């Protein structure tokens, strides 16, 4: 009797990227409102910075429960996700969403740890009738140039913030000749209008996301800028701005 050794086959599961995890969360939990998957995608130590949503996983579930009471659209329709930029454990998602009969430009930022979403920030701005021309607050380039050096893109935006906010340089010094501004009312030219604190920078290829706190007079605002870089100049810019409320649903702040 002959004994044959059977080959050992090891199947290595490919680890999901943080971007994939976040996009799956949007599709399965936020769009489809499948609450059973919350434990799969959300950390037990989930930290919430959205000012109107209570902290932790329980607060998220309460918010999802409210979303489920709202009229649901027939079919899924086009995705509200416009662009997604990720670096390290952070993922930023730029959306154009309809909420409570208002069209809103929104940027979510997620921190992903051990395959689960552990922290969330957001800034939203209601779109007005002025945002209906050829250039809007959310349209424009969406494809990331993967050949671009993310660290060089981030270095340019760091230099831009330092030059404009600390050295008093003109914003136009950092933009390309064919620069496209998507926020006419609150664009780069208005950046020096208050004290700005840069909290986070996320870069992927030629896109950079800056999460900022802006203080003007006695008011504080959360602001997220998205930049597209080309030839070491700022080629395109989007932003969303939201007043920081005096009273929030948690004690974590918006930053």
VENURWO-V962741 format. One line per field, one symbol per residue. ss: DSSP state (H for helix, E for strand, - for the rest). phi: phi as a letter, one per 40 degrees, with the letter a starting at -180 (. if undefined). psi: psi as a letter, one per 30 degrees, with the letter a starting at -180 (. if undefined). A space follows every 10 residues. Layout:
# VENURWO-V962741
ss: ???
phi: ???
psi: ???
This chain:
# VENURWO-V962741
ss: ---------- -------HHH HHHHHHHHHH H---HHHHHH HEEEEEEE-- -----HHHHH HHHHHHHHH- ---------- EEEEEEE--E EEEEEEEEE- -EEEEEEEEE EEE--EEEEE EEEEEE---- ---------- ---------H HHHHHHHHHH HHHHHH---- HHHHEEEEEE E------HHH HHH-EEEEEE EEEE--EEEE EEEEEE--EE EEEEEEEEEE --EEEEEEEE EEE------- -----
phi: .bbbccccbb cccccccccc dccccdcccc ccfccccdcc bbccbdbbbc cbbccgcccc ccccccdccc dcccgcgccc ccabbbafcb bbbbbbbbaf gbcbcbbbbb bbbfgbcbaa babbbccbcc cbccbbcbch cbcccccccc cccccccccc cccccbbgcc dccbbccbdb bcbccacccc cccacbbcca bbbafcbbbb bbbbbbfbbb bcbbbbbbba ffbcbaabab baccccbbca bcgcb
psi: kkkkkkkkjk jjkkkkleee eeeeeeeeee efhjfffefe fkkfhkkkfk fgkllleeee eeeeeeeffl kkljleakkf kekkkkkbgk kkkkljlkkh gkkkkkkkkk kkkhglkfkk llkkkkklff hgaejlffaa kfkkjffkje eeeeeeeeee eeeeeefglk effgllfhkk kfiefhaefg egglkkkjek kkkjbgkkkk jlkkkkbglk kkkkkkkkkk hhljfkkllk kkkjlfklgl gflf.
